[in-house]
Amino acid sequence: MNEDILKSVDFLKKLAYIPKINIEHVKIVLQILNNYFGGFQRSQSFRGVETAISKRFSEMLPFFDREQGLLFTFNFYLFCYTLTLNYKEVQKSIFKDVALPFKKWAEKEWSFLSKSVEKIGRGKEYVFICRHAVTKGMYAPGSSIYTFAKALLNANNSVTVISLGNCSEEFKNIEKVYPKFRLLELEKAIPSARLLKTIELLKILKPFAVITEIEFDIVSILSILKPNIPVIYLSPGYYNLPWYDKIGLTDNLIDDPIGDRKDDFFEIPNYVSEEVLNPSISKQQISDMKNQLGIKQSDFVLGSFARMEKFQSPFLQVLLNSLERSKNIKLILAGSNDSSFVKNYFSNFIQNRRAIILPSSDVHVLGNCLQLGIDTFPTHSGFSILELMAKGIPVVAKQDKEMDALWKQRLPDLMRKTDKDLGDLIYQLSSDKELYQSSVKKTVSFMKSESNDEKFIFSLKNAILSCSV
């Protein structure tokens, strides 16, 4: 393990129990967080440390000014969230240790904007504020925003998307088709300048509601300052926040959600446009990729796309057993962050080109090289599963307690409760062409039943109208 990572983990462990935190401690924590998302590639060596150190977050936050504090909070939240193995329990700890102290801090530090926020009038425009207006890459929430914006436009509503980061061609192309759509890109600036710009835009736009997928950042400040318009949060995973007026949860999150705000939750359908999940890819691109990776016609290619930390030992062992059991199976795993653990696991099979470990890649090209997808466990995958299934590629999954309500996004016939049964299913699908083709047909049929623009619009409008602002 990297010596700097070991030193950083050791420092955080000790800091969790230091009687009094000072500015020098906080500077080191800030550097560790920057390294975690940078050179450390979100190393899972920090797992377990986040629980103890988050209890000291409220002592660290006052050392920052309003600009630094907002950035620090977001990175600290993401540090805690990306390290967890229990997505329900982390809803409690982040709420108590991070969200509540942040809300109290923000009410004081950002109160100078309250009068400006009060001047935002209410009209008929649906305004989305998103971190990135993109439909490709690792930022899956952008695809949901794209889908929901188009659903509203198709129902003849006016929609504006304000992007705090990157914008893809797909979003820019909406403007060419829908006259009631606007895409606004905020220039990079310190948080207060961006928030001021956003407030000025909202004064002009007069939103019916502001809708976001961002947990913290400037949209959280906007909501905390209580404008005279609803600020609605559509959760991509973490949802237990104390400031948004209403919180939209997909069907896989809304089953027995954590927190005291159950009356503020509303259900939104968990679907993404077909054009986003399965964009047109030329046969030549797929053929070139297969040639590049050494994939033959006789190979049965099994794969998964996720951050490398989701590829954990139980999941990898099932894959290793599958490679050992059937010589026609090849494996592709692709994703961001540190891949050393995964590469060590399959070192022998990497040498003979039966296991291929790649960085974050174009899932739409690489996905079309697979015959079968496999859901990660015990930390399950989300959006990447739907991208594969939209291509007619069956996805097998382990239905364990950690899956929670994610089973609603899986084909029932392709779920198993034990590692052995999951391994047997992979073998059966790789060796029985009739069973495999039947699974392909069921996957295609399952995905066709998922889209529901009307349900989304109905749920969103009801949530907005029920807000008391």
Secondary structure, 3 states (H helix, E strand, C coil): CCHHHHHHHHHHHHHCCCCCCCHHHHHHHHHHHHHHHCCCCCCHHHCCHHHHHHHHHHHHHHHCCHHHHHHHHHHHHHHHHHHCCCCCHHHHHHHHHHHHHHHHHHHHHCHHHHHHHHCCCCCCEEEEEECCECCCCCCCHHHHHHHHHHHHHHCCCCEEEEECCCECHHHHHHHHHCCCEEEEECCCCCHHHHHHHHHHHHHHHCEEEEEECCCCHHHHHHHHCCCCCCEEEECCCCCCCCCCCEEEEECCCCCCCCCCCHHHEEEECCCCCHHHHCCCCCHHHHHHHHHHHCCCCCCEEEEEECCHHHCCHHHHHHHHHHHHHCCCEEEEEECCCCCHHHHHHCHHHHHCCCEEEECCCCHHHHHHHCCEEECCCCCCCCHHHHHHHHCCCCEEEECCHHHHHHHHHCCHHHEECCHHHHHHHHHHHHHCHHHHHHHHHHHHHHHHCCCCHHHHHHHHHHHHHCCCC
